[in-house]
């Protein structure tokens, strides 16, 4: 795409990047963003970094780049609040008519941004990237495949298995996202949940430029559990169904034991089987209690009403621009398409 865009109030595009210990990548990322966006948008874009409590010197590198280029804005959290809280903060303070969300690891190339924007220009409010070939380990690819199948069932709409973090949202979609009230957020499924016109674009997926993924196996499992409990009460219905099944089976077994005692006489044999059954039922009870506990934990988190994030400082923000701690309705002055 080479044609210049007509500019309105505020930047045409915000590129939102959440950073946690990505020092080896951020300078290269900004260099590639400039190579793509400067000939196309000139000064009508901004790069908004949200530093999620980095401890590897990323903060200093971001501040130095922001000092040299006012199109780069940086929000520094007081500590690590997690990727989805960082995305929520970026959504609140993005000023562009469209927002591109991407990771700092350069697995998604900035050169693909015009492809996403082309779908937005056709009327799509949410444009997801589809990775042609994931450059992840076999375990991550397999886990992702099952995760997205479950997610499709929970959302009652098809979610492609090779979907990535790299995506574009219109100002309308961003404003709608900012109105969501829950504290425990999983951004990708929520973007699907919005229900606006959606498009998909195939992009190349590259190996990570440097460093390592911050989502290990435990983090992926935690994310999966949070996603399931955030979008469905199906596990609770499973708990109820198992409870009915166990109760019904116990009544049948009790009737059989009584009948054996009255008709045959003696004690029903099988102490070992009863002991094994007791252990199995106890384990099942603990598992089911854990499922219920996940939902209770989510309720506990929601009723605490703590802020999603706390901002320590910000760079290249206007003096009168408030740094709210809460996402909420769209701020006055957000650029509209």
GIGIGI-V695796 format. One record per residue. N is the residue number from 1. RES is the residue in one letter. NEAR is the number of other C-alpha atoms within 12 Angstrom. Layout:
BEGIN
n=N res=RES near=NEAR
n=N res=RES near=NEAR
END
This chain:
BEGIN
n=1 res=X near=19
n=2 res=X near=14
n=3 res=X near=12
n=4 res=X near=16
n=5 res=X near=24
n=6 res=X near=17
n=7 res=X near=20
n=8 res=X near=18
n=9 res=X near=17
n=10 res=X near=24
n=11 res=X near=32
n=12 res=X near=36
n=13 res=X near=45
n=14 res=X near=43
n=15 res=X near=46
n=16 res=X near=46
n=17 res=X near=46
n=18 res=X near=46
n=19 res=X near=47
n=20 res=X near=38
n=21 res=X near=31
n=22 res=X near=37
n=23 res=X near=28
n=24 res=X near=25
n=25 res=X near=30
n=26 res=X near=40
n=27 res=X near=29
n=28 res=X near=24
n=29 res=X near=36
n=30 res=X near=37
n=31 res=X near=21
n=32 res=X near=23
n=33 res=X near=38
n=34 res=X near=27
n=35 res=X near=19
n=36 res=X near=24
n=37 res=X near=34
n=38 res=X near=23
n=39 res=X near=20
n=40 res=X near=25
n=41 res=X near=29
n=42 res=X near=23
n=43 res=X near=24
n=44 res=X near=31
n=45 res=X near=38
n=46 res=X near=39
n=47 res=X near=47
n=48 res=X near=49
n=49 res=X near=50
n=50 res=X near=54
n=51 res=X near=48
n=52 res=X near=38
n=53 res=X near=32
n=54 res=X near=30
n=55 res=X near=20
n=56 res=X near=19
n=57 res=X near=20
n=58 res=X near=29
n=59 res=X near=37
n=60 res=X near=23
n=61 res=X near=28
n=62 res=X near=43
n=63 res=X near=29
n=64 res=X near=20
n=65 res=X near=27
n=66 res=X near=27
n=67 res=X near=18
n=68 res=X near=14
n=69 res=X near=22
n=70 res=X near=22
n=71 res=X near=35
n=72 res=X near=38
n=73 res=X near=38
n=74 res=X near=42
n=75 res=X near=44
n=76 res=X near=37
n=77 res=X near=36
n=78 res=X near=23
n=79 res=X near=24
n=80 res=X near=25
n=81 res=X near=30
n=82 res=X near=32
n=83 res=X near=40
n=84 res=X near=34
n=85 res=X near=36
n=86 res=X near=45
n=87 res=X near=43
n=88 res=X near=46
n=89 res=X near=42
n=90 res=X near=49
n=91 res=X near=48
n=92 res=X near=41
n=93 res=X near=46
n=94 res=X near=48
n=95 res=X near=41
n=96 res=X near=40
n=97 res=X near=38
n=98 res=X near=44
n=99 res=X near=46
n=100 res=X near=48
n=101 res=X near=45
n=102 res=X near=41
n=103 res=X near=38
n=104 res=X near=44
n=105 res=X near=34
n=106 res=X near=36
n=107 res=X near=34
n=108 res=X near=37
n=109 res=X near=35
n=110 res=X near=39
n=111 res=X near=29
n=112 res=X near=34
n=113 res=X near=40
n=114 res=X near=32
n=115 res=X near=30
n=116 res=X near=39
n=117 res=X near=39
n=118 res=X near=24
n=119 res=X near=29
n=120 res=X near=34
n=121 res=X near=24
n=122 res=X near=16
n=123 res=X near=20
n=124 res=X near=27
n=125 res=X near=37
n=126 res=X near=42
n=127 res=X near=43
n=128 res=X near=41
n=129 res=X near=42
n=130 res=X near=27
n=131 res=X near=29
n=132 res=X near=20
n=133 res=X near=22
n=134 res=X near=28
n=135 res=X near=21
n=136 res=X near=22
n=137 res=X near=16
n=138 res=X near=12
n=139 res=X near=15
n=140 res=X near=23
n=141 res=X near=21
n=142 res=X near=16
n=143 res=X near=22
n=144 res=X near=27
n=145 res=X near=20
n=146 res=X near=20
n=147 res=X near=29
n=148 res=X near=28
n=149 res=X near=23
n=150 res=X near=27
n=151 res=X near=35
n=152 res=X near=25
n=153 res=X near=19
n=154 res=X near=25
n=155 res=X near=27
n=156 res=X near=17
n=157 res=X near=18
n=158 res=X near=19
n=159 res=X near=32
n=160 res=X near=29
n=161 res=X near=26
n=162 res=X near=33
n=163 res=X near=36
n=164 res=X near=37
n=165 res=X near=35
n=166 res=X near=42
n=167 res=X near=48
n=168 res=X near=45
n=169 res=X near=49
n=170 res=X near=44
n=171 res=X near=37
n=172 res=X near=32
n=173 res=X near=37
n=174 res=X near=45
n=175 res=X near=34
n=176 res=X near=29
n=177 res=X near=37
n=178 res=X near=33
n=179 res=X near=22
n=180 res=X near=27
n=181 res=X near=21
n=182 res=X near=30
n=183 res=X near=31
n=184 res=X near=36
n=185 res=X near=34
n=186 res=X near=32
n=187 res=X near=37
n=188 res=X near=37
n=189 res=X near=38
n=190 res=X near=32
n=191 res=X near=37
n=192 res=X near=34
n=193 res=X near=27
n=194 res=X near=26
n=195 res=X near=21
n=196 res=X near=23
n=197 res=X near=23
n=198 res=X near=29
n=199 res=X near=32
n=200 res=X near=31
n=201 res=X near=30
n=202 res=X near=26
n=203 res=X near=30
n=204 res=X near=26
n=205 res=X near=29
n=206 res=X near=20
n=207 res=X near=20
n=208 res=X near=24
n=209 res=X near=24
n=210 res=X near=20
n=211 res=X near=19
n=212 res=X near=20
n=213 res=X near=24
n=214 res=X near=22
n=215 res=X near=17
n=216 res=X near=15
n=217 res=X near=16
n=218 res=X near=12
n=219 res=X near=16
n=220 res=X near=20
n=221 res=X near=18
n=222 res=X near=17
n=223 res=X near=28
n=224 res=X near=27
n=225 res=X near=28
n=226 res=X near=28
n=227 res=X near=32
n=228 res=X near=32
n=229 res=X near=31
n=230 res=X near=31
n=231 res=X near=30
n=232 res=X near=22
n=233 res=X near=21
n=234 res=X near=21
n=235 res=X near=26
n=236 res=X near=23
n=237 res=X near=16
n=238 res=X near=18
n=239 res=X near=23
n=240 res=X near=19
n=241 res=X near=15
n=242 res=X near=20
n=243 res=X near=19
n=244 res=X near=14
n=245 res=X near=15
n=246 res=X near=22
n=247 res=X near=15
n=248 res=X near=14
n=249 res=X near=16
n=250 res=X near=18
n=251 res=X near=14
n=252 res=X near=14
n=253 res=X near=17
n=254 res=X near=16
n=255 res=X near=16
n=256 res=X near=17
n=257 res=X near=20
n=258 res=X near=17
n=259 res=X near=16
n=260 res=X near=16
n=261 res=X near=15
n=262 res=X near=13
n=263 res=X near=13
n=264 res=X near=13
n=265 res=X near=12
n=266 res=X near=12
n=267 res=X near=15
n=268 res=X near=21
n=269 res=X near=14
n=270 res=X near=11
n=271 res=X near=11
n=272 res=X near=11
n=273 res=X near=12
n=274 res=X near=15
n=275 res=X near=13
n=276 res=X near=13
n=277 res=X near=18
n=278 res=X near=16
n=279 res=X near=14
n=280 res=X near=15
n=281 res=X near=21
n=282 res=X near=15
n=283 res=X near=14
n=284 res=X near=18
n=285 res=X near=20
n=286 res=X near=15
n=287 res=X near=19
n=288 res=X near=23
n=289 res=X near=22
n=290 res=X near=18
n=291 res=X near=26
n=292 res=X near=23
n=293 res=X near=20
n=294 res=X near=24
n=295 res=X near=27
n=296 res=X near=17
n=297 res=X near=20
n=298 res=X near=25
n=299 res=X near=18
n=300 res=X near=16
n=301 res=X near=18
n=302 res=X near=19
n=303 res=X near=15
n=304 res=X near=14
n=305 res=X near=17
n=306 res=X near=19
n=307 res=X near=25
n=308 res=X near=36
n=309 res=X near=35
n=310 res=X near=29
n=311 res=X near=30
n=312 res=X near=21
n=313 res=X near=24
n=314 res=X near=32
n=315 res=X near=33
n=316 res=X near=28
n=317 res=X near=24
n=318 res=X near=13
n=319 res=X near=9
n=320 res=X near=8
n=321 res=X near=18
n=322 res=X near=17
n=323 res=X near=25
n=324 res=X near=25
n=325 res=X near=25
n=326 res=X near=30
n=327 res=X near=34
n=328 res=X near=25
n=329 res=X near=22
n=330 res=X near=26
n=331 res=X near=25
n=332 res=X near=14
n=333 res=X near=18
n=334 res=X near=30
n=335 res=X near=29
n=336 res=X near=26
n=337 res=X near=26
END
